[in-house]
Amino acid sequence: MISWYKKFCSQPHQSFFTSGIAFFILFMALFGLAFSTYINIDSSLYTYHAYALIFIVFIQFFLGFLFVVFPKFLMQAEIEPKVYMKQFYLYFISSLGVFLSIIFYSKLIIYFQSLMLFTQILSFILLYKIHKRSTMPDKNDTKWVLISFFTGLISHFLYILSEILTNYSYELLKFSVNSGFYLFLFMIVFTISQRMIPFFTRVMVPDYQINKSKYLLDIFFVLLLIKVIVLSFEDAKFNLFIDIPIFLFLVRELYKWKLPTFKTPAIVWILHLGIYWIVVAFFVSIIESIFAYIYPNIYFEKIVIHTLALGYFVTVLIGFGTRVILGHSGRKIETKLFAKLIFIFLQIFILFRVFTSISTNFSLDYALLIEINTIILIVLLLVWSLKYIVILIEPEKKIDKKSKWNI
């Protein structure tokens, strides 16, 4: 048992990936049960779905990745297990506390949310100290991770504040969710993606040349900031004026990247698909805004959010997760038929969820489709976990730390 625990704690992604995927499944199951009214929940949908996924689930998964690569980006010593495991326990306790409070006693939620915010502040301080110590001349990517993370702390605080105040609670809640989604989570994932996806591509295709715009992250953050401000007006028509610039900017940027998608193995092209889903999401947002002008009765039900969350976040999560788990366990990074089928079924599911967002316009049973979506996503996460997450919790095996596949 002691040997197993030392192995489980030996790398930050092992504990954080395990916790992230476990709570992803739990909160999705809770969402499905609450939506179908099998259980009665006193909390709002924002708390057990939007808040849970933004500030609890996805960030834990990507923190597991950041705690691995952040020191490598900055040529600093690895984070010691005793440091990140203390934070892991706090994340786990606060996550479990929010989950159980939602089910049994909602008045306790705010205390566990506060603990979660406190823990995220500790994570930010840890990453900031690593960034500050580094003498690397180029620290642009880590700078934008920290900016996004700090924005997330503000968004998280505003969400908690919205549960305390009464006069402006709805406005604060909406703003905190929008800023948390776009400026915190989206920006962190995008910053990691624009760094690692071209790098992974070059590893698999040696003649590929990385070609990114110098001020990519600066411009993209400003565009997303304007997007959040526009969303505060809660009028889909206004989105058109920011979504077109974002869409054109991303198309131009990806054209410069010239990703050799068809020349790469599945472990890389799944990451390319994740990036492409961003373009699809903003194109869909443009269509939604146009329809708001000419056919205002057409309903799109959070279609852009779900396209980004599932198409981009989950696709990248599965892609990065698979690669990191294989590489850091000493296994060869390869994608056999099983992995390819998971990647393909995930993309089919995303298309199904996008269709569900507009299903009411065809007089279909939206509630039933949401339940089916939830079940499919949980099954996909479980199947992937039984193949890859189990590697993180298996007994210790000899790891080839000199493997060229390690990040």
N, C-alpha and C positions, 0 to 999 in steps of 0.2 A: 504493500500500500504506500509506504514511504517512497519507494522507487517510482511508483506510478505518479505520485503527487509531484515529485521533483521534475519528472518528464513533462507533466501537464503545465507546470509553471515555467518551464525552461525558455519558452518563447511567447511573447505577448499575444500573437495572433491565436494561439491555441485556446486560451481561456476566453478571450473577447469574441472570437468567431463562434465558439460554442454557446456562449451566453446570448449573443446577438441572434443567432438562428433559432435558439430555443424560445426566446421571447417574441420573435417574429411569428412563429407558429402559434404561440399561446394567444397573442393579441389578435391575430387573424381569426382564430377559433372563437375568441370572445366576441369579435365583431360579427361573425356569422351567426352565433347563437342569439346575440342581442337584436340583430337585424330581423331575424326570423321569429323574434319574440318567444324563443324557448326559455329565456331567462329574462328577468326584469332588472334592468340596470338604472340606477338613479342618476348616473353621470351622463353628460352630453356626448354626442357622437364625436365632437371635436376632441374630447379628452381620451376616449378609449380607441380612437382611430388616428386622427391627425396628430395629436400631441404624442401619442405612444410611438408612432412610426418615425416622426421627425426627431424628437428629443430623447427617445429611449432606444429604439431598435436599430435604425440605420447607423446612427452615430457610433454605437458600440462596435459594430462590425468594422467600420472604416477607421476607428481609433486603433483597433487591433492591427490594422495595416499600417497606420501612421506610426505607431510605436516601434514598428520594425524598420520602416524606410526613412523616417525623419532623421535619425542619427546618421544613416548612410548618405542621405542627400548632403548633409553638412559636415561629413567626415569627423563625426564625434563617436565617442564610446557608446556601446549599446546600453540601453536603459536596463538597470539591474532588476531582476525579478521581484525583489522585495519592494521596489518602488511601484511598479505597475500592478502587482498583485494586490497591494493595499487599495488601489483605485478600483481594481476589478471587484473586490468584495463590496465596496461602496456602491458601485454600479449595480451589482447583483441585488443587494439588499433594497436599494431604492426602486429598482425595476420590479422586483417581486412585491414590494410594499404597495406600489401604485396598482399593480395588477390585482392583488387581493383586496385592496381598499375599494376599487371599482365594483367588485363583486359583493363585498360584505358590508362596507361602511365608508361611504364616499367622503365623509367629513375628514377622514385621515389622509386623503390623497395629497392635499397641499403640503403636508409635512414631508412626505416622501418625494414630492416634486422639488421641494426646497433642498433636500439632501442630494437629489440628482443634480440640481444646479450647482450646489457647492462642489460636488465631485467633478463636474465639468470645468469649474474654475481651476481646480487642482490640475486637471489635464492640460488646460491652457497654459498655466504657469510652468508646468514641466516642459512643454514644447517650446515655450518662449525662452526659457533658460538655455535650452539646447541651441536654439537659433542665435541667441545673443553671444554665447561662448564661441561659436564658429567663426573662423577667420576666412572662410570661403569667400571668394570675390563675388560669386553669383548666388544670392540667396533669395531670388525673386519668387520662386515657387513656394518656398517655406514661408516667406512673408505673406503671401496671399492665403495660405492655409490659416495662418494666425489671424489675419484680418477677418476671414470668413468665420473662424471659430469665435472671435470676439463679438462679431455681429450676432452669432447664435446665442451667446450668453445674454446679450441685451434682449433678443427675441424671447428667450426662455423666461427671463425676469418679467417681461411684459405680459406673458401668458399667465404667470402666477399672479401678477398684479390684477389682471382682468378678472380673476376669480375672487379677489378681495373687494375691489371697487364695484359699485353698482351703476353709477351715472354713465360711465363710458366703457363699461365692460365689453360690450359687443365690438365696438370700434377697436379697442385694444386687442381683443382676441383675434379678430380678423387680421389685423396688421401683424401681430406676432406670428400667426400661422403662415402668412404670406412671406414675411421676411425670413422666418425660420426655414421655410421650404426653399426659397430662391437664393437668398444671400448667405445662408448658413449651410444647409445640406447640399443643395445643388452646386454651390460654388466650391465647396470642399471636394466633392466628388469630381467635379470638372477639373479642378486644379491637379488632382492626382492623375486623372485620366490623360490630360494633355501632356503630362510628364512621362507616364509609364507606358501608355499604349504605343506611341511612336518608338519608345525604347524596346519594348517587347517585340515589336514588328521588325526592328533592325536585327535583333538577336536571331529571329527565324529567317529573315531575308537580308543577308549581309550587305547586298548592294543597294538597299533602300537608304535614301538620304532624308534625314529629318529636316523639314522646312516649315517652321512656325513663325507667325508674326511676332515681332519684338514686344509689342504692347497688347498681346492677346488677352491676358488676364485683366489688365487695367481697363480696357475697353469693355470687356464682357461684364465686369462688375458694375460699371456705370450703367450699362444697358439693363442689367437685372435690377438695379436700384430704381431706375425709372419705371420698370415693369411693376415693381412692388407699389410704387406711388400711384400708378395708373389703376392698379387693382383696388385701391382704396375707394375709388369712385363706384365700384360694383356695377359697371356698365360695360358689357362685352364690346360695344361699339368703339369705346376708347382704346381698347387693346390693339386695335388695328394699327394705330400710330406708332406703337413700339414694337409690335411683333414683326412687322415687315422689316425694320432695320435689323432686328436680332436674326431673323431668318436669312437675310441677305449676307449679313456678317458671317454667320456660321457656314453658309454654302461657300462663300469665298475662301474661308479659312480651310475647310476640308478639301477644297479643290487644290489649295497650296500643299496640303499634306500628301495628296496622291497616295493614299493607303493602298498597298497591293493586296487587297482583300482576298482575291481568288488564288493568290500564290502562297497563302499562309495556312497553317493547320488550324483545326477547329478551336484550339485553346487561344488563338489570336483573333480569328475572324469573328468570334463571339463578342470580343471587345470592340471590334469595328462596328458590329451591328448596334451595340450599345450607344456609340457616338452618333450613328445615323438616326437613332430614335429621337435624338434631340431635335434634329432638323424636321423630322416628321411631326413632332409635337407642336412646334411653332408654326408649321404649315397648317396643321389642323386648327390652331388658334386663330390664324388668319381667316380660314374658312368660317369658323364660328362667328367671328366679328362681322364678316360680310353678310352672313345669314341674319345677324341681328339687325341689319339695315333693311334687307329685302324680305326676309321671312322670319319675323321676330317670334313666331310661335314654335319654331323648331327648337327642341331642347337638347343640350349637349352634355349635361350632368357631369361636371368636373372632368371632362374628357382630356384636357391638356395635362392636368395634375396627374391623372392615372397613366397617361402615355409616358410622361417623364418618370414617374415613380416606378412603374413596372418595366417599361421599355428600356429606360436608361439605368436607373439605380439598381434594379434587381438583375438585369442582364450583366452589368459590370460587376455587381456583387458576386454573382455565380462565376463569372469569368476570372476575376481577380482571386476569389476564394479558392477555386480549383487549382489555379496555377501556384499560388502561395503554399497551399497545403501539400501539393505534390513536391514542389521544389524544396521546401524546408523539412520534409520528412525523408529526404534522401532518395525519393523515387524519381524515375524518369518522367519528365513533363511530356506526356503524350495523351492524346484523346482517342480512345477506342470507341467502338460503336455505342456503348452505354452512355458515355459522356456526350457524344454527338446527338443521341436521341433526346437527352435531357435538354440540350441547347435548342434543338428544333421544336420540341413540344412547348418549351417556354415561350418561344416566339409565336407559336400558334395560339397559346393561351392569351398572350398580350393582345393579339388581334381580336380575339373573342371578347376581352374586357373592353376594348375600344368600341366594338360593336354594341356591347351592353349599354354603354353611355348614351347611345342614340336609339336604343330599342323601344323606348316609350313612343317615339314618333311613328312606329309601325304597329302600335297597339299590342305589343308583346308584354308578357308578364315580367316586368322589370325585377320585382322582388325574387322571383324564382331564378332568374338569370344571375342575380347577385349571389344567391346561395350556391349556385353551381360554380360560379367563379371562385368563391371562397374555398370551396372543397377542392377544386382543381389546384389552386395555388398551394394549399396546405399539403396536398399529396405530392406535388412537385418538390416542395421544400423537404418533405420527409424522405422522398426517394434520393434526392441529392445528398442529404445529410447521412443517410444510411450507407452511402458509398464513400463520402469524403469526410464529413465531420467525425465519423467513427475513427478515422486515422488520428485525429487530434487527441482522442481519449483512450487509445489502445495502449497496451503495455510498452515499455521502452524498447526501442530497437536502435541499432547502431546507425548513426546519421553521418553521411559523408559531407562534412562541413565545407569541403573544398570543391563541391560540385559546381560546375559552371552554371547550373540552372538556378542556384540560389540568387536571390536579389542582391 
